[in-house]
Amino acid sequence: MAALDPIPLIRPQGRPGGPDFPDVTVNDWVNSQLALAERLDIDRWAVVIGGSLGGMQALYWAVHHPGRVANCVVLAAAPPTDRAEYCLQ
């Protein structure tokens, strides 16, 4: 029996997915979290906490939305990088 690729069964034809899915950044995630906070009428977080990728999001909150964050705890994370920085490594 030949192997069956499950992707066409899951994803409608013509829709991006897998390697065709657009890049999503820390900025995108934080902006979606900000939209949710606004929808829930949350003006300020008492603390944002994250490790690794979550730490990058916590840093982004603290740097780009300082008035919305009272405290920030970052565990084992570096600031988000862009593609140009990856090329220099």
Beta strands, then each sheet from edge to edge (+ up, - down):
strand 1: 48-51
strand 2: 72-75
sheet 1: 1+ 2+
end
